[in-house]
Amino acid sequence: MTGPEITLAFAPELHVLAAPARRGGPSAVRTDGSSTLGHLVESLGVPLTEVGALLVDGREQPVSHVPREGEHVEVQAVRRPQRVPGAPLRFLLDVHLGTLARRLRLLGVDAAYESADIGDPELASRSAAQRRVLLSRDRGLLRRREIWAGAFVYSDRPDEQLRDVLGRFTPRLAPWTRCTACNGELKDADKEAVRDRLEGGTQRTYDVFAQCTDCGRVYWRGAHHAQLQTIVDEAVREFGDAVA
C-alpha cells in the first residue's frame, strides 16, 4: 500500500485474534487511503463483533472513518457485559458448537443449533431473520455483513465457552426449562401420558417427568442428572439467580 501511514494498537483481549505482527504494542500500518477503519481492523484479523470503541487520536470514531496520515488508532475490546438491544436475547450457534448449545439450553437459554453444516450464508441469513446473536469460532463467518449480531467464542473447551458466553451476555437463566435436543420448551408430564416412551427400568424407577412441547422427548432425573446439576449450580452461582 502507498497511502497514509498510521499507528494502531489492539487491546490485549484482542491479541489472540490479531495478525501476529500486531499483537504487541502500537505498530505502524500503511493504509490504501480509501478503506475504512472497520475494513482495516478486519483485514488485520479482528472481526468487528469483538470491537468496542475505536479511538483515533483519543477521540471515538465510527467504523466508517477513513484513516489519515499520522493518526494513532486504539482498538478497544467490546465491553462486558454486552447489551444487545431491540430483541429478546437469543443465540444461533454454528455446527462446531453443539456441546455449548446443549449446555445453554440446559440453563434455559434460547440457543438454536443444527448438527448439519448449513453453510455460512444460511447461518448469517438466519441470524438476521430471527434476530439471533451468532456464536462462532469462524472469524470469516462473523465478518459477514448480513448477520444481526455476533460473537467470537474464544475457547475450544465447552466449560470455558459457557463461561465466556454467560459472562459476556448475562442471559436470563431458567434451568431445566428447555429441551437440550431441539431447544423447545419443557412442560411437566404425567407418567401415564408418557409411559409408551419409557423403557421398563425407567417406568419402575422414576415418577417425575417433563416433555418437550416441540419434539416430544421425555426427560427425567436419570444417571447423568448429578453431572448436569453441577453445571447448572456453577452457572447460577457465578452468573445470577435462576428464574423461579
C-alpha positions in Angstrom: 0.0 0.0 0.0 1.2 3.5 -0.7 -1.4 5.5 1.3 -1.2 7.2 4.7 0.8 5.5 7.5 -0.9 5.3 10.9 0.0 3.7 14.2 -2.5 1.1 15.5 -2.8 -0.7 18.8 -5.2 -3.6 19.7 -6.5 -4.0 23.2 -4.8 -7.0 25.0 -8.0 -9.0 24.8 -7.9 -8.9 21.0 -4.3 -10.0 20.6 -5.4 -13.6 20.2 -7.3 -12.6 17.1 -5.0 -10.1 15.6 -2.3 -10.9 13.0 0.9 -11.9 14.8 2.7 -8.7 13.9 0.0 -6.7 15.6 -0.1 -8.4 18.9 2.3 -6.3 20.9 2.1 -2.5 21.4 1.4 0.1 18.8 2.7 -0.7 15.3 2.9 1.2 12.0 0.3 0.3 9.4 0.3 1.6 5.8 -3.2 2.1 4.5 -4.5 2.5 1.0 -6.1 5.9 1.6 -9.6 4.8 0.8 -10.5 1.8 3.0 -12.5 2.5 6.2 -11.1 1.9 9.7 -13.6 -1.0 10.1 -12.3 -2.7 7.0 -8.7 -2.2 8.1 -9.3 -3.7 11.5 -10.9 -6.8 10.0 -8.1 -7.2 7.5 -5.8 -7.5 10.4 -7.8 -10.4 11.8 -10.3 -8.9 14.2 -14.0 -9.2 13.4 -16.0 -6.1 14.3 -18.2 -8.2 16.6 -15.3 -8.1 19.0 -14.5 -4.4 18.8 -15.8 -1.8 21.2 -14.7 1.8 20.8 -12.3 2.9 18.0 -10.3 5.8 19.3 -8.4 8.0 16.8 -6.0 10.4 18.5 -8.0 9.9 21.7 -11.5 10.6 20.1 -14.0 7.9 19.3 -14.7 7.5 15.6 -17.2 5.2 13.7 -16.0 2.2 11.7 -16.7 4.3 8.5 -13.8 6.7 9.4 -11.0 6.7 6.7 -7.6 6.9 8.4 -5.4 9.9 7.6 -1.6 10.2 7.8 -0.1 10.1 11.2 -3.3 9.2 13.2 -3.0 6.9 16.2 -5.7 4.3 16.5 -6.7 2.4 19.6 -8.9 -0.6 19.0 -10.7 -1.4 22.2 -12.5 -4.7 23.1 -16.2 -4.9 23.3 -17.4 -4.0 26.8 -18.7 -6.7 29.1 -21.4 -7.4 29.9 -22.5 -6.7 26.4 -26.1 -5.5 25.8 -27.9 -6.5 22.7 -30.8 -4.0 22.2 -34.1 -4.4 20.3 -35.0 -8.1 20.8 -35.1 -10.9 23.3 -31.7 -12.3 23.8 -31.5 -15.4 21.6 -28.5 -17.2 20.1 -27.6 -19.1 17.0 -24.6 -21.4 17.1 -22.6 -22.9 14.2 -22.1 -26.6 13.6 -18.9 -26.8 15.7 -20.6 -25.6 19.0 -23.0 -28.4 19.7 -21.9 -29.0 23.3 -22.2 -25.3 24.1 -25.7 -25.2 22.5 -26.8 -28.1 24.7 -25.4 -26.5 27.9 -27.1 -23.2 27.1 -30.4 -25.0 26.6 -29.8 -26.9 29.9 -29.8 -23.4 31.5 -32.9 -22.3 29.8 -31.2 -20.1 27.3 -32.7 -19.9 23.8 -29.9 -21.5 21.6 -30.7 -22.5 18.0 -28.3 -25.1 16.5 -28.3 -27.7 13.8 -25.9 -30.6 13.7 -25.6 -30.4 9.9 -23.4 -27.8 8.3 -25.9 -25.5 6.6 -23.2 -23.1 5.4 -22.2 -19.6 6.3 -24.7 -17.7 4.0 -27.7 -19.6 5.6 -26.4 -19.0 9.2 -25.9 -15.3 8.5 -29.4 -15.1 7.0 -31.0 -16.9 9.9 -29.2 -14.6 12.4 -30.7 -11.6 10.6 -34.2 -13.1 10.0 -34.6 -14.4 13.6 -32.6 -11.6 15.3 -30.2 -14.0 17.0 -26.7 -13.5 18.2 -24.5 -15.7 16.0 -21.8 -17.5 18.1 -18.9 -19.0 16.2 -15.1 -19.6 16.2 -15.0 -18.8 12.5 -13.8 -15.2 12.0 -14.8 -15.2 8.4 -18.4 -16.0 9.3 -18.5 -13.2 11.8 -17.3 -10.8 9.1 -20.4 -11.3 7.0 -22.3 -8.0 6.9 -25.8 -9.6 6.9 -25.6 -11.1 10.4 -27.7 -9.3 13.0 -25.2 -9.6 15.8 -22.4 -11.9 16.5 -19.6 -13.0 18.9 -16.4 -14.9 18.7 -16.2 -17.9 21.1 -12.6 -17.7 22.3 -12.0 -21.2 23.7 -12.4 -24.6 22.2 -13.3 -26.1 25.6 -17.0 -26.3 26.4 -16.6 -25.3 30.1 -14.7 -22.1 29.1 -17.1 -21.5 26.2 -20.1 -21.5 28.5 -18.4 -19.1 31.0 -17.4 -16.8 28.1 -20.9 -16.5 26.7 -22.6 -16.2 30.1 -20.2 -13.6 31.2 -20.4 -11.6 28.0 -24.1 -11.5 27.6 -25.5 -12.4 31.0 -28.6 -14.1 29.7 -31.5 -14.9 32.0 -31.1 -18.4 33.4 -34.1 -20.8 33.7 -32.5 -24.2 34.2 -34.4 -27.4 33.2 -37.0 -25.5 31.0 -35.6 -26.3 27.5 -35.1 -29.4 25.5 -31.4 -29.9 25.1 -32.1 -31.8 21.9 -34.2 -29.3 19.9 -34.4 -26.1 22.0 -38.2 -26.5 22.6 -39.8 -25.6 25.9 -40.4 -28.3 28.5 -43.6 -28.9 30.4 -44.4 -31.3 33.3 -45.6 -34.6 32.1 -47.9 -37.2 33.7 -46.2 -40.6 33.9 -49.1 -42.4 32.3 -49.1 -39.9 29.4 -45.5 -40.7 28.5 -45.4 -44.4 29.6 -45.2 -45.6 26.0 -42.0 -43.7 25.5 -40.2 -45.2 28.6 -38.2 -48.4 28.9 -39.2 -50.8 31.7 -36.5 -49.9 34.1 -37.3 -46.2 33.8 -41.0 -46.9 34.3 -40.3 -48.7 37.6 -37.6 -46.3 38.9 -38.9 -42.8 38.2 -42.1 -40.9 38.7 -41.3 -37.3 37.8 -41.1 -36.4 34.1 -41.0 -33.5 31.7 -41.7 -33.5 28.0 -40.6 -31.2 25.1 -43.6 -29.4 23.6 -41.9 -29.4 20.2 -40.2 -32.8 19.6 -41.9 -34.8 22.4 -38.7 -36.0 24.0 -39.2 -37.1 27.6 -36.8 -36.1 30.5 -36.3 -37.5 34.0 -33.6 -37.3 36.6 -31.5 -40.2 35.4 -28.0 -41.4 35.8 -26.4 -38.2 34.4 -28.5 -35.8 36.5 -25.8 -35.1 39.1 -23.3 -34.1 36.4 -25.8 -31.8 34.8 -26.9 -30.4 38.1 -23.2 -29.4 38.8 -23.1 -27.5 35.5 -26.4 -25.7 36.5 -25.3 -24.9 40.0 -21.9 -23.5 39.0 -23.6 -21.3 36.3 -26.2 -20.0 38.6 -23.7 -19.3 41.4 -21.4 -17.3 39.1 -23.8 -15.6 36.8 -27.0 -15.0 38.7 -30.1 -16.5 40.3 -32.1 -18.9 38.4 -35.6 -17.9 37.4 -38.2 -19.5 39.7 
